[in-house]
Amino acid sequence: MIDLPDAPTWRDSYDVYIADCEREFDSKSDDPEWIAERKALYPRGLNIRMSLEKAFITFWGTTEGWKWCKVHRKTKKLNWNLCVNNCLNNRNNRVWFEKGKPDMEAVEIDRKRSP
C-alpha cells in the first residue's frame, strides 16, 4: 500500500485558507435568511453584505489575515461561521447605507416575505 501525503490544511497553504474563507463569506452574503436575522440584531441602516465584503477585502481575504490566523488560531480547522458572524461586531468593518437612501437589503427581504 502506498502512503499518500496528507492534504494541505489552511495552516500549510494560503490557497486552502482563501478557498474556505471565500466559501463562507459568499455563503453568508447569498443567504437572505441569514441577512434578515442580522438586520434584526444590528442597528438600522447597516449594509450587511458590504460590511462582509469590507471585512473580507481589508483583512480576512488577505495574506495578513492568513498569517494572523496562523499565529492566533491553534485549531486544525478554522470556524469560519463564527468568524463571519463576529466580523459584523467590529465597528471598522461596518458599512452604512447613505442617509435618505433606502436600505435595499431590507427592501429585498420584505419583497421576498410578501405573498
Backbone atoms as SQL, in Angstrom:
CREATE TABLE atoms (id INTEGER PRIMARY KEY, chain TEXT, resi INTEGER, resn TEXT, atom TEXT, x REAL, y REAL, z REAL);
INSERT INTO atoms VALUES
  (1, 'A', 1, 'MET', 'N', 0.838, -1.176, 0.000),
  (2, 'A', 1, 'MET', 'CA', 0.000, 0.000, 0.000),
  (3, 'A', 1, 'MET', 'C', 0.889, 1.248, 0.000),
  (4, 'A', 2, 'ILE', 'N', 0.492, 2.238, -0.761),
  (5, 'A', 2, 'ILE', 'CA', 1.269, 3.476, -0.887),
  (6, 'A', 2, 'ILE', 'C', 0.750, 4.491, 0.125),
  (7, 'A', 3, 'ASP', 'N', 1.675, 5.093, 0.838),
  (8, 'A', 3, 'ASP', 'CA', 1.296, 6.159, 1.765),
  (9, 'A', 3, 'ASP', 'C', 1.186, 7.461, 0.984),
  (10, 'A', 4, 'LEU', 'N', -0.002, 8.024, 0.979),
  (11, 'A', 4, 'LEU', 'CA', -0.207, 9.312, 0.320),
  (12, 'A', 4, 'LEU', 'C', -0.013, 10.422, 1.350),
  (13, 'A', 5, 'PRO', 'N', 0.599, 11.502, 0.938),
  (14, 'A', 5, 'PRO', 'CA', 0.758, 12.609, 1.882),
  (15, 'A', 5, 'PRO', 'C', -0.609, 13.196, 2.229),
  (16, 'A', 6, 'ASP', 'N', -0.711, 13.700, 3.445),
  (17, 'A', 6, 'ASP', 'CA', -1.954, 14.349, 3.860),
  (18, 'A', 6, 'ASP', 'C', -2.208, 15.581, 3.002),
  (19, 'A', 7, 'ALA', 'N', -3.465, 15.850, 2.776),
  (20, 'A', 7, 'ALA', 'CA', -3.835, 17.052, 2.019),
  (21, 'A', 7, 'ALA', 'C', -3.411, 18.280, 2.817),
  (22, 'A', 8, 'PRO', 'N', -2.989, 19.325, 2.139),
  (23, 'A', 8, 'PRO', 'CA', -2.583, 20.527, 2.874),
  (24, 'A', 8, 'PRO', 'C', -3.772, 21.127, 3.624),
  (25, 'A', 9, 'THR', 'N', -3.484, 21.688, 4.765),
  (26, 'A', 9, 'THR', 'CA', -4.511, 22.343, 5.573),
  (27, 'A', 9, 'THR', 'C', -4.411, 23.851, 5.378),
  (28, 'A', 10, 'TRP', 'N', -5.331, 24.572, 5.998),
  (29, 'A', 10, 'TRP', 'CA', -5.313, 26.029, 5.904),
  (30, 'A', 10, 'TRP', 'C', -3.996, 26.586, 6.437),
  (31, 'A', 11, 'ARG', 'N', -3.422, 25.904, 7.404),
  (32, 'A', 11, 'ARG', 'CA', -2.181, 26.377, 8.009),
  (33, 'A', 11, 'ARG', 'C', -0.992, 26.219, 7.042),
  (34, 'A', 12, 'ASP', 'N', -1.047, 25.187, 6.183),
  (35, 'A', 12, 'ASP', 'CA', 0.038, 24.913, 5.241),
  (36, 'A', 12, 'ASP', 'C', -0.054, 25.736, 3.964),
  (37, 'A', 13, 'SER', 'N', -1.278, 26.089, 3.584),
  (38, 'A', 13, 'SER', 'CA', -1.490, 26.653, 2.253),
  (39, 'A', 13, 'SER', 'C', -2.451, 27.837, 2.278),
  (40, 'A', 14, 'TYR', 'N', -1.975, 28.947, 1.763),
  (41, 'A', 14, 'TYR', 'CA', -2.855, 30.111, 1.631),
  (42, 'A', 14, 'TYR', 'C', -4.016, 29.792, 0.698),
  (43, 'A', 15, 'ASP', 'N', -3.796, 28.974, -0.324),
  (44, 'A', 15, 'ASP', 'CA', -4.869, 28.616, -1.257),
  (45, 'A', 15, 'ASP', 'C', -6.009, 27.887, -0.552),
  (46, 'A', 16, 'VAL', 'N', -5.682, 26.996, 0.362),
  (47, 'A', 16, 'VAL', 'CA', -6.709, 26.287, 1.134),
  (48, 'A', 16, 'VAL', 'C', -7.432, 27.280, 2.039),
  (49, 'A', 17, 'TYR', 'N', -6.669, 28.124, 2.725),
  (50, 'A', 17, 'TYR', 'CA', -7.237, 29.145, 3.609),
  (51, 'A', 17, 'TYR', 'C', -8.212, 30.039, 2.848),
  (52, 'A', 18, 'ILE', 'N', -7.788, 30.588, 1.721),
  (53, 'A', 18, 'ILE', 'CA', -8.610, 31.552, 0.996),
  (54, 'A', 18, 'ILE', 'C', -9.842, 30.892, 0.385),
  (55, 'A', 19, 'ALA', 'N', -9.730, 29.652, -0.049),
  (56, 'A', 19, 'ALA', 'CA', -10.883, 28.940, -0.609),
  (57, 'A', 19, 'ALA', 'C', -11.958, 28.749, 0.467),
  (58, 'A', 20, 'ASP', 'N', -11.556, 28.338, 1.669),
  (59, 'A', 20, 'ASP', 'CA', -12.509, 28.172, 2.773),
  (60, 'A', 20, 'ASP', 'C', -13.118, 29.512, 3.176),
  (61, 'A', 21, 'CYS', 'N', -12.272, 30.521, 3.235),
  (62, 'A', 21, 'CYS', 'CA', -12.717, 31.862, 3.621),
  (63, 'A', 21, 'CYS', 'C', -13.741, 32.403, 2.618),
  (64, 'A', 22, 'GLU', 'N', -13.423, 32.349, 1.338),
  (65, 'A', 22, 'GLU', 'CA', -14.334, 32.832, 0.293),
  (66, 'A', 22, 'GLU', 'C', -15.660, 32.077, 0.320),
  (67, 'A', 23, 'ARG', 'N', -15.585, 30.770, 0.493),
  (68, 'A', 23, 'ARG', 'CA', -16.796, 29.944, 0.513),
  (69, 'A', 23, 'ARG', 'C', -17.752, 30.410, 1.617),
  (70, 'A', 24, 'GLU', 'N', -17.225, 30.653, 2.814),
  (71, 'A', 24, 'GLU', 'CA', -18.092, 31.039, 3.935),
  (72, 'A', 24, 'GLU', 'C', -18.617, 32.466, 3.766),
  (73, 'A', 25, 'PHE', 'N', -17.762, 33.400, 3.363),
  (74, 'A', 25, 'PHE', 'CA', -18.218, 34.778, 3.170),
  (75, 'A', 25, 'PHE', 'C', -19.266, 34.838, 2.063),
  (76, 'A', 26, 'ASP', 'N', -19.047, 34.126, 0.958),
  (77, 'A', 26, 'ASP', 'CA', -20.018, 34.108, -0.142),
  (78, 'A', 26, 'ASP', 'C', -21.323, 33.458, 0.289),
  (79, 'A', 27, 'SER', 'N', -21.223, 32.383, 1.051),
  (80, 'A', 27, 'SER', 'CA', -22.411, 31.680, 1.521),
  (81, 'A', 27, 'SER', 'C', -23.294, 32.600, 2.365),
  (82, 'A', 28, 'LYS', 'N', -22.686, 33.325, 3.277),
  (83, 'A', 28, 'LYS', 'CA', -23.456, 34.238, 4.137),
  (84, 'A', 28, 'LYS', 'C', -24.010, 35.412, 3.336),
  (85, 'A', 29, 'SER', 'N', -23.241, 35.940, 2.417),
  (86, 'A', 29, 'SER', 'CA', -23.696, 37.084, 1.607),
  (87, 'A', 29, 'SER', 'C', -24.878, 36.722, 0.716),
  (88, 'A', 30, 'ASP', 'N', -24.963, 35.450, 0.319),
  (89, 'A', 30, 'ASP', 'CA', -26.029, 34.998, -0.580),
  (90, 'A', 30, 'ASP', 'C', -27.220, 34.393, 0.161),
  (91, 'A', 31, 'ASP', 'N', -27.215, 34.435, 1.488),
  (92, 'A', 31, 'ASP', 'CA', -28.267, 33.814, 2.288),
  (93, 'A', 31, 'ASP', 'C', -29.223, 34.876, 2.835),
  (94, 'A', 32, 'PRO', 'N', -30.408, 35.057, 2.203),
  (95, 'A', 32, 'PRO', 'CA', -31.318, 36.109, 2.648),
  (96, 'A', 32, 'PRO', 'C', -31.835, 35.895, 4.074),
  (97, 'A', 33, 'GLU', 'N', -31.976, 34.660, 4.502),
  (98, 'A', 33, 'GLU', 'CA', -32.431, 34.408, 5.877),
  (99, 'A', 33, 'GLU', 'C', -31.376, 34.848, 6.884),
  (100, 'A', 34, 'TRP', 'N', -30.119, 34.546, 6.603),
  (101, 'A', 34, 'TRP', 'CA', -29.034, 34.945, 7.496),
  (102, 'A', 34, 'TRP', 'C', -28.954, 36.472, 7.563),
  (103, 'A', 35, 'ILE', 'N', -29.082, 37.123, 6.415),
  (104, 'A', 35, 'ILE', 'CA', -29.033, 38.586, 6.382),
  (105, 'A', 35, 'ILE', 'C', -30.216, 39.172, 7.148),
  (106, 'A', 36, 'ALA', 'N', -31.404, 38.603, 6.986),
  (107, 'A', 36, 'ALA', 'CA', -32.588, 39.087, 7.711),
  (108, 'A', 36, 'ALA', 'C', -32.385, 38.974, 9.222),
  (109, 'A', 37, 'GLU', 'N', -31.789, 37.866, 9.665),
  (110, 'A', 37, 'GLU', 'CA', -31.500, 37.711, 11.098),
  (111, 'A', 37, 'GLU', 'C', -30.558, 38.804, 11.575),
  (112, 'A', 38, 'ARG', 'N', -29.533, 39.102, 10.788),
  (113, 'A', 38, 'ARG', 'CA', -28.582, 40.149, 11.176),
  (114, 'A', 38, 'ARG', 'C', -29.230, 41.532, 11.154),
  (115, 'A', 39, 'LYS', 'N', -30.160, 41.749, 10.221),
  (116, 'A', 39, 'LYS', 'CA', -30.878, 43.030, 10.156),
  (117, 'A', 39, 'LYS', 'C', -31.612, 43.280, 11.462),
  (118, 'A', 40, 'ALA', 'N', -32.138, 42.208, 12.065),
  (119, 'A', 40, 'ALA', 'CA', -32.866, 42.337, 13.325),
  (120, 'A', 40, 'ALA', 'C', -31.922, 42.577, 14.506),
  (121, 'A', 41, 'LEU', 'N', -30.692, 42.128, 14.398),
  (122, 'A', 41, 'LEU', 'CA', -29.757, 42.200, 15.521),
  (123, 'A', 41, 'LEU', 'C', -28.870, 43.443, 15.521),
  (124, 'A', 42, 'TYR', 'N', -28.643, 44.023, 14.356),
  (125, 'A', 42, 'TYR', 'CA', -27.717, 45.151, 14.249),
  (126, 'A', 42, 'TYR', 'C', -28.481, 46.448, 13.980),
  (127, 'A', 43, 'PRO', 'N', -27.819, 47.586, 14.180),
  (128, 'A', 43, 'PRO', 'CA', -28.507, 48.873, 14.009),
  (129, 'A', 43, 'PRO', 'C', -29.076, 49.056, 12.607),
  (130, 'A', 44, 'ARG', 'N', -30.185, 49.768, 12.557),
  (131, 'A', 44, 'ARG', 'CA', -30.846, 50.069, 11.290),
  (132, 'A', 44, 'ARG', 'C', -29.898, 50.840, 10.372),
  (133, 'A', 45, 'GLY', 'N', -29.909, 50.471, 9.107),
  (134, 'A', 45, 'GLY', 'CA', -29.083, 51.166, 8.126),
  (135, 'A', 45, 'GLY', 'C', -27.747, 50.494, 7.857),
  (136, 'A', 46, 'LEU', 'N', -27.431, 49.420, 8.594),
  (137, 'A', 46, 'LEU', 'CA', -26.177, 48.721, 8.362),
  (138, 'A', 46, 'LEU', 'C', -26.310, 47.862, 7.105),
  (139, 'A', 47, 'ASN', 'N', -25.386, 48.032, 6.192),
  (140, 'A', 47, 'ASN', 'CA', -25.360, 47.252, 4.960),
  (141, 'A', 47, 'ASN', 'C', -24.575, 45.972, 5.249),
  (142, 'A', 48, 'ILE', 'N', -25.313, 44.901, 5.491),
  (143, 'A', 48, 'ILE', 'CA', -24.699, 43.641, 5.905),
  (144, 'A', 48, 'ILE', 'C', -23.748, 43.107, 4.826),
  (145, 'A', 49, 'ARG', 'N', -24.208, 43.054, 3.591),
  (146, 'A', 49, 'ARG', 'CA', -23.372, 42.493, 2.519),
  (147, 'A', 49, 'ARG', 'C', -22.080, 43.293, 2.325),
  (148, 'A', 50, 'MET', 'N', -22.198, 44.597, 2.291),
  (149, 'A', 50, 'MET', 'CA', -20.997, 45.419, 2.096),
  (150, 'A', 50, 'MET', 'C', -20.073, 45.345, 3.303),
  (151, 'A', 51, 'SER', 'N', -20.627, 45.196, 4.493),
  (152, 'A', 51, 'SER', 'CA', -19.799, 45.040, 5.688),
  (153, 'A', 51, 'SER', 'C', -19.001, 43.739, 5.622),
  (154, 'A', 52, 'LEU', 'N', -19.650, 42.668, 5.159),
  (155, 'A', 52, 'LEU', 'CA', -18.937, 41.405, 4.981),
  (156, 'A', 52, 'LEU', 'C', -17.844, 41.545, 3.933),
  (157, 'A', 53, 'GLU', 'N', -18.178, 42.209, 2.840),
  (158, 'A', 53, 'GLU', 'CA', -17.201, 42.391, 1.767),
  (159, 'A', 53, 'GLU', 'C', -16.004, 43.208, 2.257),
  (160, 'A', 54, 'LYS', 'N', -16.283, 44.240, 3.034),
  (161, 'A', 54, 'LYS', 'CA', -15.202, 45.065, 3.563),
  (162, 'A', 54, 'LYS', 'C', -14.298, 44.249, 4.489),
  (163, 'A', 55, 'ALA', 'N', -14.901, 43.428, 5.364),
  (164, 'A', 55, 'ALA', 'CA', -14.110, 42.589, 6.268),
  (165, 'A', 55, 'ALA', 'C', -13.235, 41.624, 5.480),
  (166, 'A', 56, 'PHE', 'N', -13.804, 41.058, 4.414),
  (167, 'A', 56, 'PHE', 'CA', -13.040, 40.121, 3.588),
  (168, 'A', 56, 'PHE', 'C', -11.906, 40.833, 2.860),
  (169, 'A', 57, 'ILE', 'N', -12.205, 41.931, 2.198),
  (170, 'A', 57, 'ILE', 'CA', -11.212, 42.632, 1.378),
  (171, 'A', 57, 'ILE', 'C', -10.094, 43.235, 2.221),
  (172, 'A', 58, 'THR', 'N', -10.456, 43.782, 3.372),
  (173, 'A', 58, 'THR', 'CA', -9.449, 44.500, 4.151),
  (174, 'A', 58, 'THR', 'C', -8.649, 43.621, 5.098),
  (175, 'A', 59, 'PHE', 'N', -9.155, 42.405, 5.418),
  (176, 'A', 59, 'PHE', 'CA', -8.381, 41.584, 6.340),
  (177, 'A', 59, 'PHE', 'C', -8.458, 40.090, 6.060),
  (178, 'A', 60, 'TRP', 'N', -9.624, 39.497, 6.197),
  (179, 'A', 60, 'TRP', 'CA', -9.726, 38.038, 6.167),
  (180, 'A', 60, 'TRP', 'C', -9.287, 37.436, 4.838),
  (181, 'A', 61, 'GLY', 'N', -9.483, 38.122, 3.755),
  (182, 'A', 61, 'GLY', 'CA', -9.117, 37.602, 2.447),
  (183, 'A', 61, 'GLY', 'C', -7.712, 37.973, 2.015),
  (184, 'A', 62, 'THR', 'N', -6.885, 38.365, 2.952),
  (185, 'A', 62, 'THR', 'CA', -5.518, 38.790, 2.631),
  (186, 'A', 62, 'THR', 'C', -4.498, 37.827, 3.234),
  (187, 'A', 63, 'THR', 'N', -3.273, 37.926, 2.766),
  (188, 'A', 63, 'THR', 'CA', -2.214, 37.105, 3.365),
  (189, 'A', 63, 'THR', 'C', -1.970, 37.519, 4.812),
  (190, 'A', 64, 'GLU', 'N', -2.214, 38.787, 5.134),
  (191, 'A', 64, 'GLU', 'CA', -2.060, 39.245, 6.516),
  (192, 'A', 64, 'GLU', 'C', -3.070, 38.547, 7.424),
  (193, 'A', 65, 'GLY', 'N', -4.301, 38.381, 6.940),
  (194, 'A', 65, 'GLY', 'CA', -5.320, 37.657, 7.705),
  (195, 'A', 65, 'GLY', 'C', -4.913, 36.212, 7.917),
  (196, 'A', 66, 'TRP', 'N', -4.378, 35.599, 6.874),
  (197, 'A', 66, 'TRP', 'CA', -3.911, 34.215, 6.977),
  (198, 'A', 66, 'TRP', 'C', -2.779, 34.102, 7.997),
  (199, 'A', 67, 'LYS', 'N', -1.808, 35.009, 7.916),
  (200, 'A', 67, 'LYS', 'CA', -0.681, 34.990, 8.850),
  (201, 'A', 67, 'LYS', 'C', -1.160, 35.221, 10.285),
  (202, 'A', 68, 'TRP', 'N', -2.134, 36.125, 10.453),
  (203, 'A', 68, 'TRP', 'CA', -2.683, 36.387, 11.781),
  (204, 'A', 68, 'TRP', 'C', -3.318, 35.109, 12.341),
  (205, 'A', 69, 'CYS', 'N', -4.078, 34.415, 11.514),
  (206, 'A', 69, 'CYS', 'CA', -4.721, 33.164, 11.947),
  (207, 'A', 69, 'CYS', 'C', -3.679, 32.117, 12.329),
  (208, 'A', 70, 'LYS', 'N', -2.603, 32.047, 11.577),
  (209, 'A', 70, 'LYS', 'CA', -1.569, 31.055, 11.874),
  (210, 'A', 70, 'LYS', 'C', -0.964, 31.287, 13.251),
  (211, 'A', 71, 'VAL', 'N', -0.862, 32.549, 13.657),
  (212, 'A', 71, 'VAL', 'CA', -0.298, 32.879, 14.964),
  (213, 'A', 71, 'VAL', 'C', -1.343, 32.733, 16.075),
  (214, 'A', 72, 'HIS', 'N', -2.566, 33.185, 15.822),
  (215, 'A', 72, 'HIS', 'CA', -3.573, 33.289, 16.876),
  (216, 'A', 72, 'HIS', 'C', -4.564, 32.134, 16.949),
  (217, 'A', 73, 'ARG', 'N', -4.625, 31.308, 15.962),
  (218, 'A', 73, 'ARG', 'CA', -5.561, 30.173, 15.964),
  (219, 'A', 73, 'ARG', 'C', -4.768, 28.878, 16.022),
  (220, 'A', 74, 'LYS', 'N', -5.048, 28.096, 17.026),
  (221, 'A', 74, 'LYS', 'CA', -4.308, 26.846, 17.227),
  (222, 'A', 74, 'LYS', 'C', -5.072, 25.629, 16.717),
  (223, 'A', 75, 'THR', 'N', -6.255, 25.822, 16.169),
  (224, 'A', 75, 'THR', 'CA', -7.093, 24.712, 15.735),
  (225, 'A', 75, 'THR', 'C', -6.653, 24.174, 14.380),
  (226, 'A', 76, 'LYS', 'N', -7.029, 22.930, 14.110),
  (227, 'A', 76, 'LYS', 'CA', -6.736, 22.331, 12.814),
  (228, 'A', 76, 'LYS', 'C', -7.725, 22.818, 11.760),
  (229, 'A', 77, 'LYS', 'N', -8.920, 23.167, 12.192),
  (230, 'A', 77, 'LYS', 'CA', -9.952, 23.644, 11.267),
  (231, 'A', 77, 'LYS', 'C', -10.490, 24.970, 11.796),
  (232, 'A', 78, 'LEU', 'N', -10.489, 25.984, 10.955),
  (233, 'A', 78, 'LEU', 'CA', -10.997, 27.294, 11.363),
  (234, 'A', 78, 'LEU', 'C', -12.518, 27.287, 11.374),
  (235, 'A', 79, 'ASN', 'N', -13.092, 27.981, 12.338),
  (236, 'A', 79, 'ASN', 'CA', -14.541, 28.107, 12.431),
  (237, 'A', 79, 'ASN', 'C', -14.949, 29.370, 11.664),
  (238, 'A', 80, 'TRP', 'N', -15.125, 29.216, 10.350),
  (239, 'A', 80, 'TRP', 'CA', -15.444, 30.365, 9.510),
  (240, 'A', 80, 'TRP', 'C', -16.830, 30.916, 9.805),
  (241, 'A', 81, 'ASN', 'N', -17.755, 30.071, 10.206),
  (242, 'A', 81, 'ASN', 'CA', -19.088, 30.549, 10.548),
  (243, 'A', 81, 'ASN', 'C', -19.008, 31.576, 11.680),
  (244, 'A', 82, 'LEU', 'N', -18.273, 31.248, 12.720),
  (245, 'A', 82, 'LEU', 'CA', -18.108, 32.162, 13.851),
  (246, 'A', 82, 'LEU', 'C', -17.374, 33.428, 13.426),
  (247, 'A', 83, 'CYS', 'N', -16.351, 33.269, 12.611),
  (248, 'A', 83, 'CYS', 'CA', -15.571, 34.410, 12.137),
  (249, 'A', 83, 'CYS', 'C', -16.452, 35.403, 11.378),
  (250, 'A', 84, 'VAL', 'N', -17.252, 34.893, 10.443),
  (251, 'A', 84, 'VAL', 'CA', -18.105, 35.769, 9.638),
  (252, 'A', 84, 'VAL', 'C', -19.155, 36.441, 10.522),
  (253, 'A', 85, 'ASN', 'N', -19.733, 35.689, 11.442),
  (254, 'A', 85, 'ASN', 'CA', -20.701, 36.280, 12.356),
  (255, 'A', 85, 'ASN', 'C', -20.078, 37.399, 13.177),
  (256, 'A', 86, 'ASN', 'N', -18.877, 37.161, 13.674),
  (257, 'A', 86, 'ASN', 'CA', -18.235, 38.148, 14.543),
  (258, 'A', 86, 'ASN', 'C', -17.664, 39.345, 13.803),
  (259, 'A', 87, 'CYS', 'N', -17.402, 39.220, 12.515),
  (260, 'A', 87, 'CYS', 'CA', -16.796, 40.363, 11.813),
  (261, 'A', 87, 'CYS', 'C', -17.754, 41.553, 11.761),
  (262, 'A', 88, 'LEU', 'N', -19.058, 41.315, 11.908),
  (263, 'A', 88, 'LEU', 'CA', -20.004, 42.431, 11.946),
  (264, 'A', 88, 'LEU', 'C', -19.936, 43.194, 13.266),
  (265, 'A', 89, 'ASN', 'N', -19.384, 42.568, 14.295),
  (266, 'A', 89, 'ASN', 'CA', -19.236, 43.250, 15.584),
  (267, 'A', 89, 'ASN', 'C', -18.125, 44.295, 15.555),
  (268, 'A', 90, 'ASN', 'N', -17.181, 44.135, 14.639),
  (269, 'A', 90, 'ASN', 'CA', -16.074, 45.074, 14.534),
  (270, 'A', 90, 'ASN', 'C', -16.563, 46.345, 13.836),
  (271, 'A', 91, 'ARG', 'N', -16.579, 47.430, 14.556),
  (272, 'A', 91, 'ARG', 'CA', -17.085, 48.701, 14.008),
  (273, 'A', 91, 'ARG', 'C', -16.310, 49.157, 12.776),
  (274, 'A', 92, 'ASN', 'N', -15.047, 48.766, 12.655),
  (275, 'A', 92, 'ASN', 'CA', -14.251, 49.149, 11.484),
  (276, 'A', 92, 'ASN', 'C', -14.748, 48.483, 10.208),
  (277, 'A', 93, 'ASN', 'N', -15.462, 47.367, 10.335),
  (278, 'A', 93, 'ASN', 'CA', -15.979, 46.663, 9.164),
  (279, 'A', 93, 'ASN', 'C', -17.331, 47.193, 8.703),
  (280, 'A', 94, 'ARG', 'N', -17.993, 47.961, 9.523),
  (281, 'A', 94, 'ARG', 'CA', -19.370, 48.358, 9.234),
  (282, 'A', 94, 'ARG', 'C', -19.452, 49.391, 8.106),
  (283, 'A', 95, 'VAL', 'N', -20.353, 49.097, 7.169),
  (284, 'A', 95, 'VAL', 'CA', -20.651, 49.994, 6.059),
  (285, 'A', 95, 'VAL', 'C', -22.128, 50.322, 6.167),
  (286, 'A', 96, 'TRP', 'N', -22.454, 51.597, 6.053),
  (287, 'A', 96, 'TRP', 'CA', -23.830, 52.056, 6.241),
  (288, 'A', 96, 'TRP', 'C', -24.437, 52.490, 4.916),
  (289, 'A', 97, 'PHE', 'N', -25.740, 52.317, 4.804),
  (290, 'A', 97, 'PHE', 'CA', -26.453, 52.876, 3.660),
  (291, 'A', 97, 'PHE', 'C', -26.451, 54.392, 3.814),
  (292, 'A', 98, 'GLU', 'N', -26.452, 55.106, 2.704),
  (293, 'A', 98, 'GLU', 'CA', -26.453, 56.563, 2.751),
  (294, 'A', 98, 'GLU', 'C', -27.751, 57.065, 3.373),
  (295, 'A', 99, 'LYS', 'N', -27.650, 58.164, 4.142),
  (296, 'A', 99, 'LYS', 'CA', -28.853, 58.759, 4.728),
  (297, 'A', 99, 'LYS', 'C', -29.782, 59.193, 3.612),
  (298, 'A', 100, 'GLY', 'N', -31.053, 58.938, 3.826),
  (299, 'A', 100, 'GLY', 'CA', -32.054, 59.319, 2.845),
  (300, 'A', 100, 'GLY', 'C', -32.235, 58.305, 1.726),
  (301, 'A', 101, 'LYS', 'N', -31.343, 57.319, 1.651),
  (302, 'A', 101, 'LYS', 'CA', -31.446, 56.270, 0.630),
  (303, 'A', 101, 'LYS', 'C', -32.068, 55.033, 1.275),
  (304, 'A', 102, 'PRO', 'N', -32.821, 54.264, 0.504),
  (305, 'A', 102, 'PRO', 'CA', -33.456, 53.073, 1.084),
  (306, 'A', 102, 'PRO', 'C', -32.431, 51.987, 1.408),
  (307, 'A', 103, 'ASP', 'N', -32.743, 51.228, 2.429),
  (308, 'A', 103, 'ASP', 'CA', -31.948, 50.066, 2.801),
  (309, 'A', 103, 'ASP', 'C', -32.381, 48.942, 1.867),
  (310, 'A', 104, 'MET', 'N', -31.628, 48.744, 0.800),
  (311, 'A', 104, 'MET', 'CA', -32.030, 47.797, -0.244),
  (312, 'A', 104, 'MET', 'C', -32.061, 46.358, 0.244),
  (313, 'A', 105, 'GLU', 'N', -31.263, 46.028, 1.227),
  (314, 'A', 105, 'GLU', 'CA', -31.324, 44.674, 1.787),
  (315, 'A', 105, 'GLU', 'C', -32.667, 44.453, 2.473),
  (316, 'A', 106, 'ALA', 'N', -33.121, 45.441, 3.240),
  (317, 'A', 106, 'ALA', 'CA', -34.412, 45.326, 3.926),
  (318, 'A', 106, 'ALA', 'C', -35.553, 45.288, 2.908),
  (319, 'A', 107, 'VAL', 'N', -35.452, 46.076, 1.851),
  (320, 'A', 107, 'VAL', 'CA', -36.477, 46.072, 0.799),
  (321, 'A', 107, 'VAL', 'C', -36.543, 44.693, 0.147),
  (322, 'A', 108, 'GLU', 'N', -35.385, 44.109, -0.146),
  (323, 'A', 108, 'GLU', 'CA', -35.337, 42.791, -0.763),
  (324, 'A', 108, 'GLU', 'C', -35.946, 41.721, 0.159),
  (325, 'A', 109, 'ILE', 'N', -35.630, 41.796, 1.438),
  (326, 'A', 109, 'ILE', 'CA', -36.153, 40.841, 2.416),
  (327, 'A', 109, 'ILE', 'C', -37.669, 40.980, 2.520),
  (328, 'A', 110, 'ASP', 'N', -38.174, 42.207, 2.587),
  (329, 'A', 110, 'ASP', 'CA', -39.625, 42.432, 2.666),
  (330, 'A', 110, 'ASP', 'C', -40.320, 41.918, 1.412),
  (331, 'A', 111, 'ARG', 'N', -39.726, 42.133, 0.251),
  (332, 'A', 111, 'ARG', 'CA', -40.294, 41.677, -1.004),
  (333, 'A', 111, 'ARG', 'C', -40.413, 40.144, -1.028),
  (334, 'A', 112, 'LYS', 'N', -39.403, 39.462, -0.514),
  (335, 'A', 112, 'LYS', 'CA', -39.431, 38.000, -0.509),
  (336, 'A', 112, 'LYS', 'C', -40.431, 37.460, 0.494),
  (337, 'A', 113, 'ARG', 'N', -40.740, 38.229, 1.548),
  (338, 'A', 113, 'ARG', 'CA', -41.682, 37.771, 2.567),
  (339, 'A', 113, 'ARG', 'C', -43.131, 38.010, 2.177),
  (340, 'A', 114, 'SER', 'N', -43.382, 39.021, 1.343),
  (341, 'A', 114, 'SER', 'CA', -44.778, 39.343, 0.982),
  (342, 'A', 114, 'SER', 'C', -45.338, 38.280, 0.044),
  (343, 'A', 115, 'PRO', 'N', -46.654, 38.021, 0.225),
  (344, 'A', 115, 'PRO', 'CA', -47.293, 36.947, -0.577),
  (345, 'A', 115, 'PRO', 'C', -47.380, 37.260, -2.026);
